[in-house]
Amino acid sequence: MSGLVAGGRTYELAEKGCFPRKRGEKGYQLSAAFVGDTGETVSVFFDPGNTSCIS
């Protein structure tokens, strides 16, 4: 999981979250699943910035 800060006001589902060195900014949490041997990306999800890695 990685945090991506949204730079504008018109991004859908962007929520305030805890991003490294940018606490309280609006953005997304990026979750990705990879295949270990080939490095192929299986799935990518963008969740609101206030989503924790547990969910």
C-alpha positions, 0 to 999 in steps of 0.5 A: 500500500502506498499513499498518493496525494491529490493536487486539485479540488475535483478528485473523486473520493479523495479523503484526508489521510496520513501521508508521509511528510504531508499529514492532513492532505487529501489523496488516495491509498494505492494497493497493488498485487504482484506475481513474485516470479514474473513481476506482473501486476495482477490488480491495482486498487485506489481507495480513499486516503483515510483507508487503513491497510487492514481494510 
